[in-house]
């Protein structure tokens, strides 16, 4: 435990390191990060990580979870639950570094199973940090107490991870998470699940200037339908089919200058195939520049489009948009004139996040409707 505890709200946080020093060390890493981008990362991914490890941002995790720093009489003692085991998905590999950074603020040992079918950004980021931090407690922690591996779902190491974890964090399908949490584990450990979710964007024609349209395109193109926070559908609130066609035409026009890198050949070929399949099912589809994506216009109640890089644009009222939300809705991104007018409506849905489109991929201590960061700690009543 550190030589002093820090109090947030009415809770004393007990850690085995100095929080101010740890935050400063993460922040200092940013100086090295801005000088080069490791080959495993895109520039957008790396830029997001640079902002994510800022000390002000990481400090906010404690404020959001426990309250502002204070000195009133404490009512509870907060301490880490113990070793953390994390099973990462294969489709959105940037989640690895993000979860790892927040989990590192517990100071607990960590074991991570990286996605077996994706780039291991988690290991790449940790190695970069170890190589660039210099001597210090954070470098020692990442080198000696964090273990990152890649293996499949049948590997006995899954059972080892569960058997030694105070916290099990699992991403993936409902079946995969159930299998992980069914593994023998300590009786006082907890399981945190992040299942398969879908997201969409709600927009208004009057709020769609070129900058907003460009943001919408970029947010979709990062992961396509593979990302749980990516919009699979754009709902033009209070608009007509003509408004949807106008939005698509602007996206087609802006695509070549916004998406400067061509889609991989196999993705472009699949997009051509899915354009034909979606057209056959009744969608009005067009391919973007060099077959980078499939943009379709149709009615709000039409069955979803197929294809990793297929984006549906539909008109609908707010009530229609609510009625057609998928049961596993996670994020609704908005590009509207006044989002406060929709808060009451969102309260009637199962959406876990309602944020500007630009923030759809932003990760934090509250995720999928739960403050998972606080769950990494246990509470002792005082």
Secondary structure, DSSP 8 states (H G I E B T S, - for coil): --SS-EEETTEEEE-SS-HHHHHHHHHHHHHHHTT---TTS-HHHHHHHHHHT-HHHHHHHHHHHH-SB--S---EEEEE-S-EEEE--SS-THHHHHHHHHHHTT---EEEEE-TTS--HHHHHHHHHHHHH-SSHHHHHHHHSEEEEE--TT-THHHHHHHT-SEEEEES-HHHHHHHHTS---TT-EEEEE---EEEEEE-GGG--HHHHHHHHHHHHHHGGGSTTSEEEEEEET--HHHHHHHHHHHHHHHHHH--S---HHHHHHHHHHHHHHHHTT-EEEE-GGG--EEEEEETTS----STTEEEEEEE-HHHHHHT--TTEEEEEEE-S-GGGGHHHHTTS--SEEEEGGGTT---SEETTEEHHHHTEEEEE-
